[in-house]
Amino acid sequence: MRYFLISLLLLPIIAISQTNTEVFLFDVETANSNISVKNGKNISNNQGYDNQPSFLDDRYIVFAATRNEQTDIAKFDTRYNGKIWINFSEGSEYSPLKIPNKHEFSAVRLDKDGKQRLYAYSLSNGESSELIKDLVVAYYTWYDDNTIVSAVIEDKELNLYVSNLDKGTNKKIASNVGRSFHKIPDSDLVSFISKANKNQWQIKSLNPKTGKVKIIANTLKNVEDICWLDSKTLLLGKDNILYKLRLQRDNNWKKIADLSNYGITKISRIATNNSATKLLLAGDIVVDKTATEIVEEPIVDDSDATRIAMEKNAIKIVQRHIEPFNNRKLDEFAYNFDSNILVNRFPRAKMYSGRNTLKEHYRLFFKKNKKTHVKVINRMAHKNMVIDEELVTLDNTTKRQVTIYETDADNIKIMTIISNSKTDANPEYIVNEQLEVYNNRDVNGFIKTYADDVMLFTFPYTLNIEGHDALKKQYAPFFKSTPDLNAEIVNRIVIGNKVIDKEKVLVNGKTIYAIAIYEIQNGLISRVTFIQ
């Protein structure tokens, strides 16, 4: 049903250890005053910086992560263990948080010109807008959907501000604060770290409406990352140890878990979900590498090896045209396309064909746009096909698009462009629902996720199934005959009303790979195009 790209992983190992920050998710169990943390797993699995995790809700998690030499925001689905990217700016984003009562999240953005501001981002299409124009926000939390409590950079110091977005006011409350801000459960208060006493940092509460500040407790020495398990219980991480403090009961911080078994050497950010059953933390881990050995992913069979070889070649061919495009070297750029190149708009609108026509098109294109640049922000592949999610900059405008490249042995022979479009609803919801009932082999629930006149195609536009009756006729016997059926998302691109999924599917003991392009209309799947 979908596809998972398995590429050869070449892991050179050198005789040193390096630290690498990763995001971990744990289960939390509380019985009386005992707190246990178990079943930890690394959900970022990404070389470089992964930090500042938070819960969008009980299912989705967001965090900052390194992508293409900058920091962007990833969204992790705990149900399917899948990760996608949800922002597309040229700057780097940090500290993502769900905005209360809105289908948006916020993040601190550092633009390439050095400007640092707090922005809101749509969870539907990634579009952003500046929230606070006059303050250099470093860390923050939401008190309500109109009030932000933040640490603002002023004269090499972090100072505490309360910002009212409707009124456009920013009120300074305190000086020399830390980076940890949390809404205290079941209260009208926000906690923050005061560093006014250099010898003893303190956790304090703030009422953003009145400005009243009170002392709650002392932190451990030089530790500023805490969170609330409930209205009376604080958690704190130091090195690889997790501590708890029960207000009005514990006289000092008490150790509850040693996380060194997970390779964690230093805990930084921590957060819990609303029900206090899950814990997120960012932690430095030690990555051991050894000198000249090369470790390759095992190849299951000859067909697997053939597919991997095809994908590596296709990616190499597609990557080859990007640098000459960015350097505006027309002849070198055009040489990467077949002499009979066909250029389409998805799904089947022909734009033009032939390398000479392509050269003339891009000659005019470069003449019209003095600045042209493309950056690949996500990529998936299957056999001789490559799908790139791209940021295209033309003069002072940057847009996002998806391009499907079909290659032969040497060149790109078909290029199909999917343009971005605005949508009021998040198309992921119905696709996620479809995947859940698919894995449950619930044929009636599966059919309900599709429009009455749904059409299923094999790329580019070979029609295989049309309408509910044909869909049920195809999938009902399939579900009955596959007791181990399971599809897993391993990469996703969302653009406009389209969801492009790469999945690994288990069918009667055999693993199948495919890419599916879902188109959503009126909250239902109206069209699916498979690349198999």
C-alpha positions in Angstrom: 0.0 0.0 0.0 2.9 2.4 0.6 6.6 2.5 0.6 9.7 2.6 2.8 13.0 3.6 1.3 15.8 1.3 2.6 19.1 2.8 1.6 22.5 1.4 2.4 23.7 2.9 5.7 27.4 3.5 5.6 28.5 4.1 9.2 32.2 5.0 9.4 33.4 4.5 13.0 36.2 6.6 14.5 37.9 5.9 17.8 36.3 8.8 19.7 33.0 9.5 21.4 30.7 12.4 20.5 27.7 13.8 22.3 24.4 13.9 20.5 21.1 15.3 21.8 18.1 13.1 21.4 14.4 13.2 22.4 13.1 10.4 24.6 9.5 9.3 25.5 8.8 7.4 28.7 5.7 6.0 30.4 5.1 7.4 33.9 3.3 5.4 36.6 2.3 6.9 39.9 1.2 4.9 43.0 0.8 6.9 46.2 4.1 8.8 46.5 6.0 6.4 44.3 6.8 7.5 40.7 8.3 5.1 38.2 9.6 5.9 34.7 9.8 3.0 32.2 9.6 1.9 28.5 11.8 4.7 27.3 12.4 5.1 23.6 14.4 7.5 21.4 11.8 9.1 19.1 14.1 11.6 17.3 16.9 9.2 16.1 18.5 12.1 14.3 22.2 13.0 14.1 22.8 16.4 15.6 20.5 18.7 17.7 17.1 17.4 18.8 15.6 19.2 21.7 12.8 21.2 23.3 10.0 18.6 23.1 6.4 19.2 24.0 3.0 17.5 23.6 0.5 18.8 21.0 -1.9 16.4 22.6 -1.9 12.8 23.9 -1.0 11.5 20.5 1.3 14.0 18.8 4.7 15.4 20.0 6.7 18.3 18.5 10.4 19.1 18.9 13.2 21.0 17.4 15.6 18.9 15.2 18.4 19.3 12.8 17.5 19.1 9.1 19.7 20.1 6.2 22.1 22.1 8.4 19.3 24.1 10.1 16.9 23.5 12.9 13.3 22.8 12.0 10.2 21.5 13.8 9.3 17.8 13.7 6.0 16.2 14.6 6.0 12.7 16.0 2.9 10.4 15.9 3.0 8.1 18.9 0.4 5.8 17.5 2.4 4.9 14.3 5.9 6.0 15.4 6.1 8.3 12.3 7.9 11.7 12.1 7.2 14.5 9.6 8.4 18.1 9.3 5.8 20.8 9.8 7.6 24.1 9.1 9.2 25.4 5.9 10.9 28.7 6.5 14.4 29.6 5.6 15.3 30.3 9.2 15.8 27.9 12.1 13.0 27.2 14.6 13.2 26.3 18.3 10.9 25.7 21.3 7.6 24.6 19.7 4.5 24.7 21.8 0.8 24.2 21.0 -1.2 27.5 21.0 -4.2 27.0 23.2 -7.6 26.7 21.5 -6.1 27.0 18.0 -4.9 24.7 15.3 -1.5 26.3 15.5 1.8 26.0 17.2 4.4 28.6 18.1 8.2 28.6 17.8 11.1 30.9 18.2 12.6 31.6 14.8 16.2 32.7 14.1 16.3 34.1 10.6 19.5 34.1 8.4 19.8 37.9 8.9 20.0 37.4 12.7 16.5 38.5 13.5 15.0 36.4 16.3 11.2 36.5 17.0 8.4 34.4 18.2 6.0 33.2 15.4 2.7 31.3 15.1 2.6 28.4 12.5 -0.5 26.8 11.0 -0.7 23.1 11.6 -2.6 22.8 8.4 -0.1 24.4 5.9 2.9 25.6 7.9 2.3 29.3 7.1 3.6 31.7 9.8 2.9 35.1 11.3 4.9 37.1 13.9 3.4 37.1 17.4 5.5 39.7 19.3 7.2 42.3 17.1 9.3 44.2 19.6 10.9 41.5 21.9 13.7 39.0 21.3 12.0 36.1 22.9 14.3 33.2 23.9 12.0 30.9 25.9 8.3 31.1 26.8 5.0 29.4 27.6 1.4 30.2 26.9 -0.8 31.3 29.9 -3.9 31.4 27.6 -4.4 31.9 23.9 -3.8 35.6 24.3 -1.1 35.8 27.0 2.6 34.7 26.7 5.1 34.5 29.6 8.6 34.7 28.2 12.3 35.1 28.8 13.5 38.1 26.7 17.1 38.8 25.8 18.1 42.2 27.0 21.7 43.3 27.5 23.1 39.7 27.7 20.5 38.8 30.3 17.2 37.0 30.2 14.3 39.0 31.7 10.8 37.9 32.4 7.9 39.5 30.4 4.2 39.1 30.2 2.8 39.9 26.7 -0.9 40.5 25.9 -1.3 39.9 22.2 -4.7 41.6 21.8 -3.6 44.8 23.5 0.0 44.6 22.1 1.5 45.2 25.6 4.7 43.8 27.1 5.2 44.1 30.8 8.6 43.4 32.5 8.2 41.4 35.7 11.6 40.2 36.8 15.3 40.1 35.8 17.8 37.2 35.4 15.5 34.3 34.8 16.1 30.8 33.4 14.7 29.0 30.4 12.1 26.8 32.1 8.5 28.0 31.9 5.4 25.9 32.7 1.7 26.4 33.4 1.1 25.0 36.9 -1.7 22.4 36.7 -5.0 23.3 38.2 -4.0 26.9 38.9 -3.8 30.3 37.3 -0.1 30.4 37.8 3.0 30.0 35.7 6.3 28.7 37.1 9.7 30.1 36.2 13.4 29.8 37.3 14.8 32.8 39.1 18.6 33.2 39.0 18.6 36.5 41.0 20.5 34.6 43.8 23.6 33.3 42.0 24.3 30.8 44.8 20.8 29.3 44.8 18.4 29.3 41.9 14.7 29.2 42.8 11.5 28.0 41.3 8.9 30.8 41.6 5.3 31.2 40.6 3.8 34.1 38.7 0.2 35.2 38.3 0.3 36.9 34.9 -2.9 38.8 35.6 -1.7 40.5 38.8 2.1 40.2 38.4 2.3 38.6 41.9 5.4 36.4 42.4 6.0 33.8 45.1 8.8 31.4 45.9 7.9 27.7 45.5 11.2 25.8 46.0 14.9 25.7 45.4 16.4 23.9 42.5 19.4 21.6 42.7 22.6 23.5 42.1 22.8 25.0 38.6 19.8 23.0 37.3 17.0 24.9 35.6 15.0 22.3 33.6 11.9 21.2 35.5 8.3 20.3 34.8 5.1 19.6 36.7 3.6 16.1 37.1 0.6 17.5 38.9 -0.2 20.6 40.9 2.0 19.5 43.9 4.7 17.4 42.2 7.8 18.7 40.4 10.2 16.7 38.3 13.8 17.7 37.6 16.7 16.3 35.6 20.4 16.5 36.5 23.0 14.6 34.5 21.4 11.2 34.0 19.2 11.2 37.1 15.6 12.2 37.4 14.4 13.6 40.7 11.0 14.5 42.2 9.8 17.0 44.8 6.4 16.7 46.4 5.5 20.1 47.8 4.6 20.3 51.5 5.8 16.7 51.9 9.4 16.2 50.6 12.1 18.2 52.4 14.4 17.9 49.4 14.7 16.5 45.9 14.4 12.6 45.8 15.9 10.4 43.1 13.3 8.4 41.2 15.2 7.1 38.1 18.7 6.6 36.7 18.5 6.9 32.9 22.1 5.9 32.1 20.8 2.6 30.7 19.4 4.6 27.8 22.8 6.1 27.1 21.7 9.4 28.5 24.5 11.4 30.1 22.8 14.8 30.7 19.1 15.5 30.9 17.9 18.9 29.7 14.3 19.8 28.7 11.5 17.8 30.3 7.7 17.9 29.8 4.7 15.8 30.7 1.3 15.3 29.0 -1.9 16.6 30.6 -2.8 13.2 32.1 0.7 12.8 33.6 1.2 9.4 32.1 3.9 10.3 29.6 7.3 12.1 30.0 9.4 13.7 27.4 13.0 14.7 27.9 15.9 15.8 25.8 19.2 14.2 26.8 22.8 14.1 25.6 23.8 10.6 24.6 27.3 9.3 23.9 27.7 8.0 20.3 30.5 5.5 20.0 32.2 5.1 16.6 35.1 2.9 15.6 37.7 3.6 13.0 37.6 2.1 9.6 34.9 -0.4 9.8 31.9 0.1 7.4 28.5 -1.3 8.6 25.9 -1.8 5.9 22.2 -2.5 6.3 21.6 -6.2 5.6 20.0 -7.0 2.3 17.1 -9.5 2.5 17.2 -10.9 -1.0 18.2 -10.2 -4.6 15.0 -8.2 -5.3 15.7 -6.0 -2.3 19.3 -5.5 -3.5 18.0 -4.5 -7.0 15.5 -2.0 -5.6 18.2 -0.4 -3.3 20.6 -0.1 -6.2 17.9 1.5 -8.4 17.0 4.0 -5.6 20.6 5.0 -5.1 21.1 5.6 -8.8 17.8 7.6 -9.0 18.7 9.8 -6.1 22.2 10.4 -7.5 20.7 11.5 -10.9 18.1 13.8 -9.3 20.6 15.4 -6.9 22.9 16.1 -9.9 20.7 18.8 -11.4 20.3 20.9 -8.2 23.7 22.6 -8.0 23.7 23.8 -11.6 20.1 25.2 -11.1 21.2 27.1 -8.1 24.3 28.4 -9.9 22.2 29.2 -13.0 24.4 27.1 -15.3 21.7 26.4 -17.9 23.5 23.9 -20.2 24.8 21.8 -17.3 21.3 21.9 -15.7 19.6 20.8 -18.9 22.0 18.0 -19.6 20.6 16.1 -16.6 17.3 15.7 -18.4 16.5 13.2 -21.1 16.3 14.6 -24.7 12.6 13.7 -24.6 11.9 15.0 -21.1 8.2 15.3 -20.2 7.2 18.0 -17.7 3.7 17.8 -16.1 1.6 19.3 -13.4 0.2 16.7 -11.1 -1.7 14.6 -11.9 -1.7 14.7 -15.7 -1.6 18.2 -17.1 1.2 18.4 -19.7 3.3 21.5 -19.6 5.9 20.9 -22.3 8.3 18.2 -23.5 11.8 17.9 -25.0 15.2 19.1 -23.6 15.4 22.1 -26.0 12.0 23.3 -24.9 13.1 22.9 -21.3 16.3 24.9 -22.0 14.2 27.7 -23.5 11.8 27.6 -20.6 14.5 28.0 -18.0 16.4 30.6 -20.1 13.4 32.8 -19.8 12.9 31.7 -16.2 16.4 32.8 -15.2 16.0 36.0 -17.1 12.8 36.9 -15.3 14.1 35.9 -11.8 17.4 37.4 -10.8 17.7 35.2 -7.8 16.8 31.5 -8.1 17.5 28.8 -5.5 16.0 25.4 -4.6 16.5 23.5 -1.4 15.4 19.9 -0.8 13.8 19.6 2.7 12.5 16.1 2.4 13.0 13.2 0.0 11.6 9.7 -0.6 12.3 7.2 -3.3 11.1 4.0 -4.8 12.9 2.1 -7.5 13.6 4.7 -10.2 11.3 7.3 -8.7 12.3 10.2 -6.4 9.9 12.6 -4.7 11.4 15.8 -3.3 9.8 18.4 -1.1 11.4 21.6 -2.1 11.7 25.2 -1.0 12.0 27.4 -4.2 13.2 30.9 -3.8 12.5 33.4 -6.6 13.9 36.8 -6.0 12.4 37.7 -2.5 9.6 35.1 -2.5 10.0 31.5 -1.2 7.4 28.9 -2.0 7.1 25.2 -1.2 6.4 22.5 -3.8 6.8 18.8 -4.4 8.4 17.4 -7.5 8.2 13.8 -8.7 11.2 12.7 -10.7 11.1 9.5 -12.9 14.6 8.5 -14.0 16.1 6.1 -16.5 19.7 4.8 -16.2 21.3 8.2 -16.8 18.8 11.1 -16.7 15.5 12.5 -15.5 12.9 11.5 -18.1 9.6 12.7 -16.5 9.2 15.6 -14.0 5.8 16.1 -12.4 5.2 19.2 -10.2 2.7 19.4 -7.3 2.1 23.0 -6.3 1.1 24.1 -2.8 -2.4 25.3 -2.1 -4.3 26.6 0.9 -6.6 24.3 2.8 -8.8 25.0 5.8 -8.6 21.5 7.3 -5.6 19.3 8.0 -5.7 16.4 5.4 -3.6 14.2 7.7 -6.6 13.4 10.0 -8.6 11.3 7.5 -5.4 9.6 6.2 -4.4 8.6 9.8 -7.9 7.3 10.4 -7.7 5.3 7.2 -4.4 3.8 8.2 -5.8 2.8 11.6 -8.8 0.9 10.2 -6.6 -0.6 7.5 -4.4 -2.1 10.1 -7.5 -3.3 12.0 -8.7 -4.9 8.7 -12.0 -3.2 9.2 -13.4 -3.0 5.7 -16.5 -0.9 6.6 -14.5 1.6 8.5 -11.9 1.6 5.7 -14.6 2.4 3.1 -16.0 5.3 5.2 -12.7 7.2 4.9 -13.2 7.5 1.1 -15.5 9.7 -1.0 -18.3 7.8 -2.8 -16.7 8.4 -6.2 -13.1 7.8 -5.0 -10.6 6.8 -7.7 -7.4 4.7 -7.2 -4.6 5.1 -9.7 -1.3 3.6 -10.4 1.1 6.5 -11.2 0.9 8.4 -13.4 -2.9 7.9 -14.2 -3.8 4.3 -14.8 -7.3 3.9 -13.1 -7.6 0.7 -11.1 -10.6 1.2 -8.8 -13.5 3.6 -8.9 -16.3 4.0 -6.3 -17.2 2.3 -3.0 -18.4 -0.9 -4.4 -15.2 -1.6 -6.4 -13.1 -0.6 -3.4 -14.9 -3.0 -1.1 -14.8 -5.8 -3.6 -11.0 -5.3 -3.8 -10.2 -4.9 0.0 -12.7 -7.2 1.7 -11.1 -10.5 0.6 -7.6 -8.9 1.0 -8.3 -8.1 4.7 -9.7 -11.6 5.3 -6.6 -13.3 3.8 -3.9 -11.2 5.6 -4.1 -11.8 9.4 -0.7 -10.1 10.0 -1.5 -7.0 7.9 0.3 -3.9 9.2 1.3 -0.7 7.5 3.8 1.7 9.0 4.5 5.3 8.0 8.2 6.0 7.8 8.0 9.4 5.9 5.3 11.8 5.0 5.0 15.0 3.0 1.9 17.2 3.4 1.2 19.8 0.8 -2.1 21.6 0.4 -4.9 19.0 0.3 -2.4 16.1 -0.4 -0.7 13.7 1.9 2.2 11.7 0.4 3.1 8.7 2.5 6.0 6.3 2.3 5.1 3.1 4.1 6.4 -0.4 4.9 3.6 -2.9 4.8 3.6 -6.5 6.2 1.4 -8.9 4.1 1.5 -12.6 5.1 5.0 -12.5 6.3 6.3 -10.5 3.3 7.3 -6.8 3.4 6.1 -4.6 0.6 7.1 -1.0 -0.1 5.0 1.7 -1.8 4.3 5.4 -2.0 0.7 6.7 -1.9 -0.4 10.2 -2.8 -3.7 10.9 -1.1 -6.0 13.8 -2.2 -8.6 15.0 0.3 -11.8 16.8 -0.5 -14.5 17.6 2.0 -12.8 15.6 4.7 -12.6 12.4 2.7 -10.1 10.7 0.5 -11.2 11.4 -3.1 -8.2 10.1 -5.0 -5.1 7.9 -4.4 -2.2 7.5 -6.7 0.2 4.6 -5.9 3.8 4.4 -6.9 4.7 0.7 -6.6 
